[in-house]
């Protein structure tokens, strides 16, 4: 008997990969990205090559000056091919079912031959507080879809920095042919405001029966929302969802009509059972048709570009100030004076700014 055909024959196993920490893996990615020219990057991104798109976003996220310079060149070359997508912002408190909803919505769009990119604004991910880090494992179906691209948020404590990188990633995704960009936020703090400043349509996910039906009014998120979707509206929770829908509809009618002339809608959905997804897609399409017809779509994008121009200038001035050697030294001295009661915060600030 041939031992090679026997069940007792032991085949050579796959040797385990060398263990690399996150920093080492990132360095390997960046060193590979360094080898490719800007022209090659742009050509491959325009072809829709996901590998090169990922590598370009890694360059954007790098703090290395050379990498940033290369990333800026790639961005400038890709810019003429961008701005052809619909950008949708999705927010909601942790546990509302954002990942499940985005997967169901994303799969619905890809089934219609649309290309979907999912990005994130989550500055808390560096300390594992956000939900986006698990999205690649939670969205099991969407992550393997050839028409979808999911990019977890870069870790970092600066909301402005993470948001800027996300906005630049949008341009690359659009150049790569993605016609729907979904921006997810962890749903805490100021991240909703930042996401609102980079999307065309802002969707707020809520839960019924969680005791927060009208909490959004206090936080001002309802003013930003173009639609509220009450998720997990299935089984015993279906009745609560219908009650919450009525309450939110009443609340929305208290607000004046938006500049876009769009009356925000309240819908119920069950992402788990794929209920209400088609209606949400239709609603977004209606909003885009209305705002393009009355030119609000272009006006809003122009306003967003101005906002990001000023925001980038502010960020750059701040970085230049704190990285200045003379300022660093003087700052330490002023802090000591402040602790000893020899100066005030205002006079210390003026002295530092005069430098």
C-alpha positions as a printed NumPy array, in Angstrom:
array([[  0.   ,   0.   ,   0.   ],
       [  1.286,   3.47 ,  -0.947],
       [  1.832,   5.298,   2.346],
       [  1.303,   8.678,   0.613],
       [ -2.335,   7.749,  -0.133],
       [ -2.948,   6.411,   3.36 ],
       [ -4.941,   8.393,   5.915],
       [ -1.992,   7.833,   8.271],
       [  0.331,   9.851,   6.031],
       [  1.24 ,  13.176,   7.597],
       [  1.411,  16.103,   5.167],
       [  3.753,  19.022,   5.618],
       [  1.976,  21.714,   7.605],
       [  2.018,  25.424,   6.942],
       [  4.777,  27.086,   8.925],
       [  3.406,  29.777,  11.251],
       [  4.193,  33.381,  10.305],
       [  6.634,  35.379,  12.372],
       [  4.883,  37.42 ,  15.011],
       [  4.866,  41.12 ,  14.176],
       [  3.377,  43.821,  16.296],
       [  1.096,  46.51 ,  14.834],
       [  3.905,  49.087,  14.538],
       [  6.175,  46.663,  12.665],
       [  3.348,  45.67 ,  10.301],
       [  2.662,  49.343,   9.602],
       [  6.358,  49.975,   8.865],
       [  6.415,  47.04 ,   6.424],
       [  3.328,  48.431,   4.639],
       [  4.865,  51.887,   4.399],
       [  8.245,  50.619,   3.17 ],
       [  6.439,  48.71 ,   0.401],
       [  4.344,  51.764,  -0.432],
       [  7.547,  53.806,  -0.66 ],
       [  8.8  ,  51.61 ,  -3.506],
       [  5.875,  52.489,  -5.789],
       [  5.886,  55.739,  -7.74 ],
       [  3.124,  58.358,  -7.521],
       [  2.206,  57.601, -11.166],
       [  1.848,  53.886, -10.386],
       [ -0.315,  54.645,  -7.344],
       [ -2.656,  56.908,  -9.33 ],
       [ -2.93 ,  54.506, -12.285],
       [ -3.738,  51.54 , -10.015],
       [ -6.234,  53.521,  -7.881],
       [ -8.077,  54.672, -11.027],
       [ -8.231,  51.01 , -12.099],
       [ -9.961,  50.279,  -8.778],
       [ -7.061,  48.292,  -7.334],
       [ -7.94 ,  47.779,  -3.638],
       [ -4.366,  46.924,  -2.614],
       [ -3.021,  50.237,  -3.901],
       [ -6.008,  52.109,  -2.451],
       [ -5.212,  50.63 ,   0.984],
       [ -1.521,  51.454,   0.635],
       [ -2.335,  55.061,  -0.353],
       [ -4.6  ,  55.471,   2.696],
       [ -1.784,  54.064,   4.867],
       [  0.464,  56.824,   3.447],
       [ -2.21 ,  59.418,   4.312],
       [ -2.344,  58.13 ,   7.883],
       [  1.441,  58.238,   8.292],
       [  2.985,  61.091,  10.299],
       [  6.244,  60.852,   8.313],
       [  6.828,  64.072,   6.318],
       [  8.006,  62.208,   3.178],
       [  4.98 ,  59.92 ,   3.279],
       [  2.668,  62.915,   3.686],
       [  4.305,  64.643,   0.713],
       [  3.785,  61.545,  -1.447],
       [  0.204,  61.181,  -0.202],
       [ -0.533,  64.822,  -1.117],
       [  0.791,  64.263,  -4.655],
       [ -1.415,  61.178,  -5.04 ],
       [ -4.42 ,  63.134,  -3.709],
       [ -3.873,  66.014,  -6.14 ],
       [ -3.647,  63.627,  -9.107],
       [ -6.787,  61.767,  -7.982],
       [ -8.863,  64.89 ,  -7.259],
       [-10.157,  65.385, -10.873],
       [-11.646,  61.858, -10.708],
       [-13.331,  62.337,  -7.3  ],
       [-16.582,  64.012,  -6.13 ],
       [-18.811,  61.615,  -8.068],
       [-20.201,  59.663,  -5.12 ],
       [-22.979,  60.001,  -2.576],
       [-21.534,  60.397,   0.92 ],
       [-23.693,  59.06 ,   3.747],
       [-22.902,  59.628,   7.424],
       [-24.228,  57.092,   9.933],
       [-24.179,  57.629,  13.681],
       [-25.793,  56.177,  16.785],
       [-24.825,  55.216,  20.308],
       [-22.782,  52.016,  20.794],
       [-25.105,  48.996,  20.738],
       [-27.627,  50.524,  18.331],
       [-26.544,  48.055,  15.644],
       [-24.448,  50.256,  13.334],
       [-22.265,  47.417,  12.046],
       [-25.245,  45.161,  11.298],
       [-27.115,  48.04 ,   9.672],
       [-24.156,  49.108,   7.514],
       [-23.615,  45.521,   6.381],
       [-27.313,  45.061,   5.464],
       [-27.439,  48.46 ,   3.721],
       [-24.091,  47.882,   1.999],
       [-25.113,  44.423,   0.74 ],
       [-28.374,  45.897,  -0.578],
       [-26.41 ,  48.516,  -2.543],
       [-23.833,  46.049,  -3.918],
       [-26.687,  43.777,  -5.052],
       [-27.69 ,  46.711,  -7.283],
       [-24.157,  46.777,  -8.741],
       [-23.102,  49.793,  -6.672],
       [-19.612,  50.071,  -5.184],
       [-19.555,  50.825,  -1.45 ],
       [-16.69 ,  52.084,   0.724],
       [-17.071,  52.153,   4.518],
       [-14.789,  54.548,   6.408],
       [-14.76 ,  55.657,  10.031],
       [-14.266,  58.679,  12.246],
       [-13.326,  57.245,  15.624],
       [-10.605,  59.049,  17.607],
       [-11.198,  56.81 ,  20.629],
       [-10.076,  53.67 ,  18.793],
       [ -6.534,  54.061,  20.155],
       [ -7.798,  53.033,  23.586],
       [-10.282,  50.436,  22.277],
       [-13.384,  52.407,  23.243],
       [-14.895,  52.509,  19.77 ],
       [-16.778,  49.842,  17.887],
       [-15.178,  50.346,  14.477],
       [-12.156,  48.147,  15.252],
       [-14.373,  45.079,  15.23 ],
       [-16.218,  45.986,  12.053],
       [-14.023,  43.933,   9.749],
       [-14.931,  40.82 ,  11.727],
       [-18.58 ,  41.783,  12.278],
       [-19.32 ,  42.599,   8.629],
       [-18.413,  39.089,   7.49 ],
       [-20.457,  39.21 ,   4.278],
       [-19.655,  42.777,   3.25 ],
       [-15.92 ,  42.435,   3.845],
       [-15.738,  39.606,   1.255],
       [-17.912,  41.456,  -1.291],
       [-15.898,  42.401,  -4.391],
       [-17.868,  45.674,  -4.668],
       [-17.186,  46.744,  -1.074],
       [-14.209,  48.203,   0.789],
       [-14.055,  48.563,   4.581],
       [-11.351,  50.664,   6.186],
       [-11.084,  50.765,   9.994],
       [-10.339,  54.118,  11.587],
       [ -6.755,  55.205,  12.17 ],
       [ -5.947,  55.209,  15.874],
       [ -5.359,  58.634,  17.351],
       [ -6.596,  60.955,  20.027],
       [ -7.027,  64.007,  17.791],
       [-10.517,  64.187,  16.332],
       [ -9.386,  66.793,  13.793],
       [ -6.491,  64.641,  12.619],
       [ -8.564,  61.472,  12.236],
       [-11.324,  63.41 ,  10.457],
       [ -8.906,  65.055,   8.029],
       [ -7.445,  61.661,   7.118],
       [-10.945,  60.25 ,   6.633],
       [-11.861,  63.132,   4.34 ],
       [ -8.74 ,  62.568,   2.241],
       [ -9.546,  58.846,   2.123],
       [-12.972,  59.739,   0.657],
       [-11.247,  61.384,  -2.337],
       [ -9.152,  58.263,  -3.008],
       [-12.174,  55.954,  -2.675],
       [-14.146,  58.091,  -5.138],
       [-11.233,  58.053,  -7.595],
       [-11.153,  54.245,  -7.248],
       [-14.749,  54.136,  -8.506],
       [-16.762,  53.829,  -5.289],
       [-20.1  ,  55.565,  -5.861],
       [-21.386,  55.305,  -2.275],
       [-19.181,  56.283,   0.663],
       [-20.49 ,  55.425,   4.126],
       [-18.838,  57.292,   7.011],
       [-19.415,  55.703,  10.401],
       [-18.9  ,  57.493,  13.696],
       [-18.67 ,  55.871,  17.119],
       [-21.58 ,  58.091,  18.18 ],
       [-20.12 ,  59.853,  21.191],
       [-18.773,  63.362,  21.708],
       [-18.231,  65.76 ,  18.813],
       [-17.619,  63.13 ,  16.138],
       [-21.199,  63.536,  14.799],
       [-20.566,  67.223,  14.026],
       [-17.346,  66.361,  12.213],
       [-19.008,  63.619,  10.142],
       [-21.873,  65.996,   9.3  ],
       [-19.272,  68.366,   7.802],
       [-18.114,  65.789,   5.23 ],
       [-21.293,  63.998,   4.082],
       [-24.287,  64.713,   1.835],
       [-26.838,  62.748,   3.888],
       [-26.734,  62.288,   7.666],
       [-28.526,  59.288,   9.167],
       [-29.167,  58.847,  12.883],
       [-29.8  ,  55.315,  14.183],
       [-31.904,  55.023,  17.344],
       [-33.294,  52.252,  19.531],
       [-36.88 ,  52.092,  20.732],
       [-37.659,  51.437,  24.381],
       [-34.148,  52.377,  25.545],
       [-35.4  ,  55.433,  27.421],
       [-33.743,  57.869,  25.028],
       [-36.523,  58.478,  22.492],
       [-36.2  ,  62.247,  22.761],
       [-32.693,  62.462,  24.167],
       [-31.4  ,  63.454,  20.725],
       [-33.209,  66.795,  20.981],
       [-31.088,  67.761,  23.98 ],
       [-27.906,  66.834,  22.201],
       [-28.819,  68.699,  19.042],
       [-28.21 ,  65.713,  16.781],
       [-31.778,  65.769,  15.488],
       [-31.074,  69.19 ,  13.973],
       [-28.279,  67.639,  11.919],
       [-30.134,  64.458,  10.936],
       [-31.708,  64.154,   7.486],
       [-33.382,  60.96 ,   8.666],
       [-33.87 ,  58.949,  11.835],
       [-33.988,  55.162,  11.545],
       [-35.286,  53.199,  14.521],
       [-33.312,  49.971,  14.292],
       [-34.063,  46.519,  15.745],
       [-37.779,  47.016,  14.951],
       [-38.635,  43.326,  15.028],
       [-40.341,  40.809,  17.288],
       [-41.544,  42.207,  20.607],
       [-39.762,  45.488,  19.924],
       [-41.83 ,  46.261,  16.804],
       [-44.612,  47.914,  18.816],
       [-42.134,  50.127,  20.731],
       [-40.508,  51.115,  17.423],
       [-43.835,  52.323,  16.018],
       [-44.485,  54.425,  19.159],
       [-40.964,  55.908,  18.949],
       [-41.543,  56.711,  15.258],
       [-44.626,  58.807,  16.136],
       [-42.728,  60.641,  18.911],
       [-39.775,  61.48 ,  16.669],
       [-42.07 ,  62.622,  13.86 ],
       [-43.757,  65.047,  16.276],
       [-40.36 ,  66.319,  17.438],
       [-39.08 ,  66.846,  13.883],
       [-42.078,  68.977,  12.954],
       [-41.136,  71.44 ,  15.703],
       [-38.016,  72.385,  13.777],
       [-38.097,  74.89 ,  10.89 ],
       [-37.701,  73.52 ,   7.364],
       [-34.058,  72.864,   6.51 ],
       [-32.15 ,  75.006,   4.041],
       [-32.167,  71.988,   1.715],
       [-36.029,  72.144,   1.678],
       [-35.981,  68.519,   2.831],
       [-38.343,  67.393,   5.57 ],
       [-36.421,  64.825,   7.684],
       [-38.047,  61.384,   7.712],
       [-38.429,  58.762,  10.448],
       [-38.337,  55.114,   9.381],
       [-38.181,  51.786,  11.2  ],
       [-35.869,  48.943,  10.208],
       [-34.519,  45.601,  11.267],
       [-31.02 ,  45.269,   9.855],
       [-30.808,  41.725,  11.209],
       [-33.865,  40.627,   9.192],
       [-33.216,  43.037,   6.263],
       [-36.515,  44.853,   6.853],
       [-36.926,  48.493,   5.776],
       [-33.555,  48.642,   3.959],
       [-35.127,  49.175,   0.515],
       [-37.21 ,  52.112,   1.854],
       [-34.089,  53.734,   3.349],
       [-32.269,  53.435,   0.013],
       [-35.251,  55.047,  -1.775],
       [-35.378,  57.854,   0.804],
       [-31.657,  58.67 ,   0.314],
       [-32.178,  58.69 ,  -3.473],
       [-35.158,  61.096,  -3.054],
       [-33.015,  63.424,  -0.928],
       [-30.168,  63.455,  -3.483],
       [-32.63 ,  64.14 ,  -6.35 ],
       [-34.233,  67.042,  -4.444],
       [-30.959,  68.677,  -3.362],
       [-29.378,  68.33 ,  -6.801],
       [-32.469,  69.857,  -8.408],
       [-32.455,  72.916,  -6.104],
       [-28.599,  73.127,  -6.195],
       [-28.283,  72.692,  -2.406],
       [-26.104,  69.596,  -3.028],
       [-23.362,  71.702,  -4.682],
       [-23.753,  74.626,  -2.252],
       [-23.278,  72.274,   0.733],
       [-20.187,  70.644,  -0.775],
       [-18.643,  74.062,  -1.463],
       [-19.352,  75.134,   2.134],
       [-17.766,  71.905,   3.39 ],
       [-14.652,  72.559,   1.274],
       [-14.322,  76.054,   2.78 ],
       [-14.75 ,  74.595,   6.286],
       [-11.992,  72.038,   5.692],
       [ -9.686,  74.663,   4.169],
       [ -9.932,  76.82 ,   7.313],
       [ -9.787,  73.766,   9.57 ],
       [ -6.584,  72.551,   7.871],
       [ -4.99 ,  76.01 ,   8.164],
       [ -5.856,  76.129,  11.891],
       [ -4.439,  72.635,  12.425],
       [ -1.222,  73.493,  10.539],
       [ -0.73 ,  76.749,  12.474],
       [ -1.246,  74.875,  15.737],
       [  1.264,  72.146,  14.743],
       [  3.85 ,  74.709,  13.614],
       [  3.442,  76.657,  16.859],
       [  3.897,  73.685,  19.19 ],
       [  6.751,  72.194,  17.136],
       [  8.748,  75.459,  17.246],
       [ 11.866,  74.972,  19.418],
       [ 11.753,  78.513,  20.876],
       [  8.072,  78.066,  21.755],
       [  8.706,  74.686,  23.407],
       [ 11.38 ,  76.172,  25.652],
       [  9.394,  79.324,  26.469],
       [  6.248,  77.256,  27.148],
       [  8.026,  75.283,  29.871],
       [  9.224,  78.521,  31.476],
       [  5.768,  80.116,  31.359],
       [  4.149,  77.007,  32.875],
       [  6.612,  77.194,  35.806],
       [  5.82 ,  80.905,  36.278],
       [  2.118,  80.051,  36.151],
       [  2.511,  77.371,  38.83 ],
       [  4.393,  79.845,  41.055],
       [  1.76 ,  82.556,  40.572],
       [  4.169,  84.892,  38.742],
       [  2.052,  85.251,  35.583],
       [ -1.488,  84.802,  34.318],
       [ -2.626,  82.367,  31.561],
       [ -3.5  ,  85.329,  29.308],
       [ -0.213,  87.236,  29.591],
       [  1.721,  83.95 ,  29.224],
       [ -0.253,  83.115,  26.065],
       [  0.373,  86.588,  24.613],
       [  4.111,  86.288,  25.292],
       [  4.259,  82.891,  23.58 ],
       [  2.242,  84.07 ,  20.571],
       [  4.471,  87.14 ,  20.213],
       [  7.417,  84.764,  19.677]])
